[in-house]
Amino acid sequence: MKYQLYTLLIAFLVLSSASCKKFLDRPQLTSEDDQTAWASEANLRAYANKYYPSFFTGYGTGFSAEADAAMLGFQFSDDILLRGNQGNFTRSVPNSSNWSYTTIRSLNIMLDRIENKMKGLLEEEAYNHWTGIARFFRAWEYADMVTTFGGVPYYDYVPLDTDLDDLYKPRTPRDEVMDAIYNDLQFALDNVRTSDGDQQVNRYVVAGFITRIALREGSWQKYYYNNSERASKFFQLAVKAGDYLISSGRFDIVTDFRTLFASNTLANNKDVILYRHYDPAVGITHAVATYNNLSESIAYGPTTDLLKSFICIDGLPYQNSTVANATSFTMSNMIKTRDSRLEATFYDKPTPKNVATFWYINKFIPRSVIAAVEAGGTPPSEFSSNRNQTDYPVFRYAEALLNWIEAKAEMGTVTQADLDVSVNKIRNRPLAPEATAKGVVKTAPLNLSALPTDPARDPSVTQLLWEIRRERRMEFVFEYSRYQDLKRWKKLEYMDTEARKDLLSGGWVNFSAEVPGSLVAANAGQISVVNSSNATVVYNGTNGAAMQGFFRTTNTNGRQPYLNLPGVNPYLTPLGRNQLDEYKSNGYTMTQTEGWPAYQ
């Protein structure tokens, strides 16, 4: 998405920020104002385009931490180990942590002006399309707020600045907000154009994000609120949107895994429903690839728990796989015995460049750059600092397929044909020549009549759902979704480092054979391994031969307890004291988020 062009549309930024005093206090920067701006579809498009950078974040820009990749902003799940102390859940009500209605207000202004200033100017098709665009963004914004806070005050109109009863209204029940979201999404799916120009939101983009939003809410309703009827409502919507994408025939799985994240252009790529384009010519770059360039030292990497979850190429977990050396966790063996996404995600040798786990993440950088650095060179300028220009696949067809098949599995309607067009299509994606040269092969299909029996399976999860969830973990590793998935499944216990020790160690390393340079006196007492007998061995300066196992630094510590604590709900975010005080100072009361202590 060439978002940089939209930053030039100053008039509409001013207009959309009507609730922000710093804009209201300034004179107009152009001749356009609220009386003249709503005069054409071109103006309406310009107003809508400003939402793209915040909704379709991609890799972010510069060194920003809002990226949809773990390199900058999402270092918090059971997939990621930090050197030192692990990230902790919120355990007390903070001062901040407030919701913002700036975007909601802006979208409601757009809808109001379409209805009251443009209805006579627009053809019915255009009127419905732009209404659908605004309702799509509004639904998405509210869905994120609900996922964060539970029930929130709901507005589908622009409240008057003088109506304090309206401005300080109480929370709207979650189900009521979600019903409004459902209606907005359904309207958008029925009315947004199937084509509206290059990199513009169209019905296929809408359908893709509906599969995400609806699956998320269906899961929350099933697992957190125990409401099967409402869960079914949203699972059905996710399936409907997925059916639309699949039946369109516009998308496919035709690109090797690494290339999806390491290309300077994703234009016309059938794996991608929407992407964000980066262009240094206009100063739009990012920094995510830099943290994959094999020169940059990083202090986070994969947990042992994540690495053990990768399926073997015969489609079975390592504990009962028939593949030779399936129980060996050396990098060289895992590349050949595990799903191809493992090889595409990591550098093929342990390295102290990853000081947390010794397994270095390479998912977001071209293979050619890694080959050049490995040969003794330095990363090209565009793969250092914040000068990266690789595109980000904002929404991939693979996600739509996995959202769709999970929703169907939740409803108990999966057939083998469904698996073949989703999980098995993804497993059959092309392999990069470099991967094939290392011995990487495709993973066997998932067979509904012979589902794997994983001894590590959570007994509360069916075999089919367990394998679909495993597929998501491999497919979206170090992207946005793992933490959100754990929340919607009500499985944040998977992040409990006290109960799950594999969260505190990283990749398997044979120090004397693979990184003998780390066996120095300075590292005595600093590095350790968890060996095949599950015993921790600390390097003492003389026991190098025994240093074979899952790497762990001796200063790696687990996270603080966060489950079953009074007044702590790790699934929903408490509203900050500042926001509660604002309500109180104006004579109103806002209830605290469920599971957190009432504010006095």
Secondary structure as UniProt FT lines:
FT   HELIX           3..8
FT   HELIX           10..16
FT   TURN            17..19
FT   HELIX           21..24
FT   TURN            34..36
FT   TURN            38..39
FT   HELIX           41..49
FT   TURN            50..51
FT   HELIX           52..55
FT   TURN            58..59
FT   TURN            70..73
FT   TURN            78..79
FT   STRAND          80..82
FT   HELIX           102..117
FT   TURN            119..121
FT   HELIX           124..149
FT   TURN            161..162
FT   HELIX           164..167
FT   HELIX           174..191
FT   TURN            198..199
FT   HELIX           203..219
FT   HELIX           220..224
FT   HELIX           228..248
FT   HELIX           258..261
FT   TURN            267..268
FT   TURN            270..271
FT   STRAND          272..276
FT   HELIX           280..282
FT   HELIX           289..292
FT   STRAND          300..302
FT   HELIX           304..309
FT   TURN            313..314
FT   HELIX           318..320
FT   TURN            324..327
FT   HELIX           331..337
FT   HELIX           340..345
FT   TURN            352..353
FT   TURN            355..357
FT   TURN            363..364
FT   HELIX           367..374
FT   TURN            375..376
FT   HELIX           381..383
FT   TURN            385..386
FT   STRAND          392..396
FT   HELIX           397..411
FT   HELIX           416..421
FT   HELIX           423..427
FT   HELIX           433..437
FT   TURN            438..439
FT   HELIX           448..450
FT   TURN            455..456
FT   TURN            459..460
FT   HELIX           463..475
FT   TURN            476..478
FT   HELIX           482..488
FT   TURN            489..490
FT   HELIX           492..495
FT   TURN            497..499
FT   HELIX           501..504
FT   STRAND          508..510
FT   HELIX           511..514
FT   HELIX           516..518
FT   HELIX           521..523
FT   TURN            524..526
FT   STRAND          527..530
FT   TURN            532..533
FT   STRAND          536..538
FT   HELIX           544..546
FT   STRAND          548..553
FT   TURN            554..555
FT   TURN            566..567
FT   TURN            570..571
FT   HELIX           577..585
FT   TURN            586..587
FT   TURN            594..595
//
